[in-house]
Amino acid sequence: MLTLLGVAVIVLGFALRFNPLLVVIAAALTSGLAAGLAPLEVLAAFGKAFTTNRYVTVAWLVLPAIAVLERAGLREQARRTIQGLKAATPGRLLIAYLALRQISAALGMTQVAGHAQTVRPLVAPMAEAAGEPLDDEQRERVKAMTAATDNVGLFFGEDIFLAIGSILLIVGFLDQSGITVEPLHLSMWAIPSAIAAFAIHGGRLMLFDRKVRA
């Protein structure tokens, strides 16, 4: 049970708003040491996980490509595109993006969108343009809500995909405890949560729209 101290470290660290990366590392070290591992063994586990999941480094390939596109005027073109739609508002645009993000994540395409790929170069500029004119504070709030929308869509959409890591982790853990559960059953139970998340965050976006207009 001492290995669960890592969970307490994560809860406490996030509650105190410490750096997320440092909180996760501290939680891993806490659980590893509580499990009887030496510090070097914990460090070796970090290295093994990083080299095994090489897709983590894909972000470093995406960033230069996005930078080249931005230099070529990607953000400006996104703003001009949305300004041509009179019915567009930040809330309506982000509700559409939320639906797209949830559906794509539910189909396993979690890397299709994201903060680096779509939020910063495309969705955020479009949401800002849809809400013009904006002062500096409103502009930052629109950016923050755009990033939050991406997080909500991904978090509650990916668990519907039965081959996602979190579903397989739960299945494996339950199987070790003698409880047999099919991945499909777990993914189906994630659908009500995804619908509720869409409804709740969609309502927040509509209220956010009113604040921006006011």
Beta strands, then each sheet from edge to edge (+ up, - down):
end
